[in-house]
Amino acid sequence: MNDYDSQFSSDEIISPKSAQSSLITNSFEWAEALITSLIAVVILFTFLFRVVNVSGPSMLPNLQSNDRVVLSSYFYKPHRGDVVVITHTQKLTEPIIKRVIALENQTVNINAQTGMVSVDGVVLDESAYIENGITQPSAYTFPLTVPKGHVFVLGDNREVSNDSRSIDVGMIDERYILGKAEMIIFPFDRFGMINKRK
């Protein structure tokens, strides 16, 4: 055996069989990592986040029909100004998306002359998310107090929105709030966080 041959021991020679075994092992590891990632994504989007599709013009200009938005739903508690998805209302069985204006035990008033909305006597500054003011109150006599465990919601496009002013919607039981709309993820040119109240 010459000096060159002595530099390599027999255990350093990789056989085709061991190379194939290594490839199979790596493939299984990649598959395991992929499956684990998919399970994590499914759990994440089942319990923490959901993606919903917006339908209709009631949340213009902030949300357009066919926008896809991400909801946070895990242990969600409503706050004023949040945009939320509601699974069903007093008479509607289809999900709707609206903005929370008042919480339980708060008093809402809509001034029929000025179109201004106030909560507990304080006029809301809604310039961050509405453009065309508010329509006349219809189904209810204002002011009114939100019952325990409920919220009062309005659409951002007040002239066309079917919301808590309507007997079809009314006060929203918090148990029927699917979650808070956090951001638009599609279409990509509208990607970003959803407008919040000032």
N, C-alpha and C positions, 0 to 999 in steps of 0.2 A: 504494500500500500504506500503510495507516495504521499508527500506532505500535503498536497492539495486535497486528496481523498480523505486524509485524516481530520480535516477541518469540519466535516459533516458526519454526524452520527446517524444511525439508521432511524432513530425516532424523530428526526427533523424532516423526513421525507413524507409529504402529505399524499396519501393514496386517494384515488378517485372516490372510493367508498366513503372515507371520512369527510371529504369535501361535500359530497351529496348530503351526508348526515348533518353537517354544519348548516347547509343551505335550508334543509327542512326545519331544523331547530330555529333558525332566524325567521323563517316564514311563519312558524307557529307563534313566535314572540310578537311579530308584527300584527298577526291576526288577533292575538289576545289583547294587545294594546288598542287596536281599532275597536274591538267589541266592547272593551271597558270604556273607551271614550264615547261610543254610541249610547251605552247604558247611562253614562253620566249626563249626556245631553238630554236624553229622554226624561230622566229624573228631574233635571234642571227645568226643563220646559213644561213638565207636568205639575210640579209643586211650587216652583219659584217664579217662573216666567211663562207667559203664553204669547202667541202671536195671533192677532185678530185682523180682520179685514173691515175697513170702514165702508159703510154703504149710505149714500145720500148726502145732501148738502147742508144738514143741520149744524155742522161744526165748522163751516167756512168762516173766515179764511184760513183757520189754523189746520184743519184736517179736510182733505178732499176725498171724494168717493174713490174707492180702490186703493187708498193708502193702506199699507200694512204697518201696524203698530205693535210694539212690545208692551205687555202688561206685567207689572209686578203684582203678585197675588198672595204671596205667603204672609200670613198674619197681617194683612193690610187693614188699616184703620183709616176711614175717610178724613180728609182735611179740606177746608174751604179752598177753592181754586183748583183742586185736583180734577183732571179729566178721567172719568171712570166708565167702564163697561158694565152695563146692567143686564142680567140674564133675562128677566121679565118684569113686567110692571102690573098694575091693577088689571089692565085689560089687554096688554100686548104680550105676546108670547115670544116674539123675536127679540134678540139682544139689541140694545141701543147704546150709544155713546154720548155722554153729556158731561157738563161741568158742575161740580158741587158748589152750590151758592151758600147754603146754610146747613148747620148741623142740628142735632136734636136739642130741643128746648130753646133754640134761637128763633127770634121773630123776624119774619120776612115781610117787607112792604114793597109794592110796586106802585109808583106814583103814576096814575093814569094820564095826568097832564104832561109831565116832563119825561116820562119813560124811565126815570131813575129807579134803581133797585137799592134798597137799604136793608141792612141786617142789624137788629138791635138798635135801631135809630141812627146808624152810621151809613151814609151814602157810600156805595162801593165805587172805587175807581176801576172801571173795567176796560179802560182804553188799551190795555196790553193785549186784549184778546177779542174784543168785539168792534165792529165798524158801523153797524147800522142801528144801534140802540136796541130798544125793546118794544115789542108790540103790546097792545092793551092786555091787561089781565082778563082772563075769560071765565074759567070754571069756578074760581073761588073768590071770596070776598077778602080783600087785604086790608090791614095786616093779618097775618096768621102765624101761629107758632108751630114749629116742626115737632111732631110727636117723638117720644123716646124711641131710640133704635132706628130712626129714619133720617133721611137727608132730603133737602130740596135741591133739585137740579134744573139747569137751563142749558139749552144749546147756545153756541156762540153766534149762530146765524138766527137771531131772534124772530125775524119775520116769517120764517118757515118751520122753525123747530117745534116738534111735538114733545113737550117736556112737563115739568111739574105744574105748569099752569093748566094742563089739560086733565080731564077726568080719566082719560085713557092711561095716563102715566101717574099723576098724583105724587104723593110723597113716596120716596123709595125706601123700602125695607133694606137695611144694611146687609142682611143675609143674602140679598140678591145681587150684591155688587161683586162682580167677578174679579176686579182688580183695577189698579191705576195705570192709565196709559202713560208710558214714560217717554218713548221716542218713536219716530217714524224710521222704519228700516227699508222701506220700498215705496215708491220708486227711488232709485239711488240719488237722483237730483234733489230730492226732498229729505234726504237723510239728516236726522238731527233730533234734538230734544223738542218736546212739545211745549208751546208757550204756556207760561204760568201767569197767575195773577200778580199784579204789582204789590 
